[in-house]
Amino acid sequence: MKVAVIGAGAVGQLTASFLAESGMSVSLVTRKQEQVEKLTTDQLTRLNVDGTKTVQKIVSTTKLTALPPQDLIVIAVKYVHLQNLYDQLASLSNEIPLLFMQNGLAHFEEVLSLPQKNIAFGSVSFGTQLLNQTTVQHRGIGPCKIAIERGEQPVFLKLLQLQNPLFPVEMVDNAEKMLFEKAIFNSLINPLTCVLQIKNGELVTNTRAYALMENIYQELTIAFKDLERTISFGDVVDLCRQTAENTSSMLADRMQGRKSEIETIVGAILDKALTNGHHLPTLRTLYLQVLAIEESGEQS
């Protein structure tokens, strides 16, 4: 099975590494020629949760069109880079299955305008960090959930056969619900860790941060009546503890001076709440704070 993974960041490299380990023929598509050269010479290194190291030789390129026909394309770039890929993806054969692994909600409707017959969405809960251009650290085991939104392509089901306890794959029924629930978790954790500059675990051990997170959760349950049935506050606390040593993606973006996914995650949740007549004042304040931090960074 030939799989192309577009995006050589933390999620893309970790996914590519586990797919290659399962015996699939994996190609990694990145924007930087320098990274292609480093992956060619140094190979892809995964630092495992148990302290061991896995090194794999993976084909890498800056041009998706330079690859032979693929059985599956996994799109693991952040939403901000996804806009530049739509035309290229639309030009591919509509028989090629696409799996999108972005955070947030903004991409859902956009992706469905593509001509491909088989489209699925992914939501990951594992912890991962890119240490350099060729080394990714697996910081926490968590499921990779996949929901098929269009078509019934068996190639998605083949991912269930990975059978790697370090990289569990689950199939779920409702893609939009899956993405919404992930966005709720991200909205509760990411902006707080970004503004306060703390790791996930400190949202539980820091009493003031905990109170803020609880307040945001209460706002969300008022805006979304069924939320408590699917996500309890205990679930949020458990996730913070499970990923206690993780640096959230939004905090990592702040540390690296990058634009975060605040718009497609928190902005989308705020918009949904507003349609229900709710403003979510605490979450909206954090949203504006993250945007202000980013604007300040752009000007410095």
N, C-alpha and C positions, 0 to 999 in steps of 0.2 A: 504494500500500500504506500503510495507516494503522497506525502503531505508537505505543503508549503506553509510556513508560519511567517506572516508579515508582522514585523515589529520585533526588534532584538533588545527590548528592555527586559525588566525583571520577569514579568509574566510570560513574555514571549520566549525567553531563553529557558526558563524552568519548564514550560510546556514542551518546547522542542526537545529538551534533554530527556524527559520521561518518555515521550513518543519514540525517540530514537532508541532508547534503552529497551523498549518493547519489541524492537525489530522492524519498525517502520522506516522507510526511506524519507528522511526529513531534510528539507531545505529551509534556510533562514534568510528572510529578505529584510535588509536594513537600509537606512537612508545614507549611511556613511561608508565610503569606499575604504577608509582607514580601518573601520571595524571589520569589513570583509577580509582585509589582509591579515588582521590580527587573528580572526577566527580560523583562517587558513593555516597560519603558522603555529599558533598556540593551542588550537582546538577549543572546544567548549568544556568548561569545568563547572561541575555542580558540587557545592559543598553541602553535604547531607546533614539532616537533623541529628544524626548519631555521631557526627564528627568525621565520618569517612568522606572520601572524595571520589567522584565519578568523572572521568574524562572521555569525551567522545569527539570523533571527527564528523563534522557536519558541513554539508555544502552550504555556502553563503553567497549572496549576490545582492546588488542594488537594484536589479531589474527582474521583476516577476516574469516578464515576457521572455526572458532568457532561459527559463526553466522548461523542461519537457512537460507535457500534459500531466496534471496532478489529479489525484483521486479526491483530495480535500484541500481547501485553503482555510487556514485559521488566521483571522485578523485580530492581532493582539496589540495594535497601536492605541494610544489614548485618543479620546474623542476629538481633541483639537487637531490631530493629524489625519483623522478619518475623512475629513472633507476633501482632502487632496487625492484620496484613493477611489472615490466613487466612480469617476469616469473610467479609470483603468479597470476596475472590477466589472463595470457594465460592458466593457469591450470583450470580456472573456466569454467563453462558451457558456450558454445558460444551463448546460448539463453539469457544470462543476459545482459541487456543494460548497457552501460558505458557512463558516462558524465565526460569529462575532463575539468578542470577549471584552467589550468595553463596560466601564462603570456607568451608572446613571441611566437616564431615560430618553435623552434627546435623540439618540441614534435609532431608536426602535422604528418609528414611522419612516425615517429616511431610508433605512436599509431595505424596507419592504417595497421601495420603488425600483429596486434593482431587478433585472430580468431573470435572474437565476431561479430555477424551478425548486431548488432545495436550499432553504436557509434556516439556520439554527442560531440560538443565542446561548452564550455561556456566562456563568457567574462563579467566580472563584473565591474560596475562603481560606486558601493556604497563605502562609506568610512567606514572602520572598524579597530579596534585596539584591540589586546589581552592585557588585563590588568593583568591577571594572568592565571593559568592553567584552571580555571573554569569560568572566567568572560570575556565577550567580549563586547566592546562598539561599538554601531552603530553610526558612526560619520557623515554620510551623505547618503541621499536617492539617489539611482541611479539604473538603470535597470540591470537585469541579462539577458544578451542576450544568446540565445541558437541556435545553428545551427546543424542540423542533417546531418552528412557527409555520413553515411552508414545505410541503412535500413529505415524503416518507422514505428518504434516501437511507438505505441500509448502512451506508458508510458511517453515519453518525453512531449507529448502534455498535459498530465495530470498536468504538472507543471504550465501550463497556467491557470489552475483552482484555483490556490492559491488565486488570487483576493485580495491580501494584498497591499494596497497603499504604505506601508513602504518597500515592497520587490517586486517591479514590475518585471514580467518576460515577455520577448519578444522573439518571434521566428524570426530568420533571415534565408535567403536562402543560403548564401555562407560562409562556415566556414573559409576557408583560407583567404578570404577578410576581414572577421570580426576580425580574429586574427592579420592580418597585420595592420588594422586601429588602433587596441588597442596598438600594438607595436609602432606605430608612436606616439601616444599620450604619451606613457610611455617613449619613447626616447627623447621627447621634455621636459618632466618634471622630470623624476626620476634622471638621472645623474647630472643635474644641482642642484637639491635640495640636492643631496648627497654630491657633492663636496663643494658647498657653505654652506651646513648645515643650510638650511632655509626651512620653510614650503611652501606648494604649493602657497599660496596667495602672498608670497613675490616675486615670479617670475613676478608678475604684478606690485607691488608697488615699488620694487627695480629697478631703471632705468637701471642699468648696467646688472642686471640679465635678465630684459625684453629684452634688446638689444641682449644679447647672445641667448636667446630663439628664437627671431625673425630671427637671423642669421642662426640658425640651421634649422628653418622652410624653409627659402629661399633655403638652400642647398638641403633639401629634395624635394622641388618642382622642382628643376632642375633635380634631379636624377630620380624622379618618376613623369612623365609628367601629369598624370591624378589626382594627389593628391589634387590639389586645388579644383577640382570638388566635392570631397567627404569630405575633411577636410579643412576648412578655418582657417586662423590664429585666427580669431575671435572665432572659436569653441574652440581652445586651451586656449585662454584667459578666455573664459567663464568657462571652466572646472577648471582652476586654481582658479577662484573666487568661484565657487560652492564648491570646496574642500579646501578653503583657510586655514582652521585650521588643515588640514590633514598633517601628517608626511608621506612622500612617503615611499613605501616599501623598496626602496634602501637606503634611509637615515636611516630608522629603522634598517635595517641590519647593516649599519655602526655603529650605536650607540650600537648595541648588539654584535658587533664583529663577525657577521655571514657573510658567503659568499653570495653575492647578485645574482640576476638573470641578471646581466649585459650581460653575454654571449648570453643567449637565447633571450634577447630583443634587446639590442643595437648591439651586435655582429651580430645577424641575419640580422638586417636592413643594417648594413655596408656591409655585404656579398652580399645582394641583390643589393645594390647600385653599388658595384664593378662590378657585372656582367653587369651593364648598362654603365660601364666605368666612374663611379663617386666615388671620395674618401671621400667626406663629411669631410673636415679637422677639422671643429669645433667639430662636434659630435665625430670624431675619437679621438681627443685630450681628450675630457671628458671621453670617454671609457677607454683610457689608464690611465687617472688619477684615475678613480674608481678602476681599477685593481691594480694600484700602492698602493693605500690606503689599499686595501685588503691584498696585499702581505706584506706591512709594518705591518699590524695588526697581520698577521700570525707569523711574526718573533719576535714580541715584547712579 
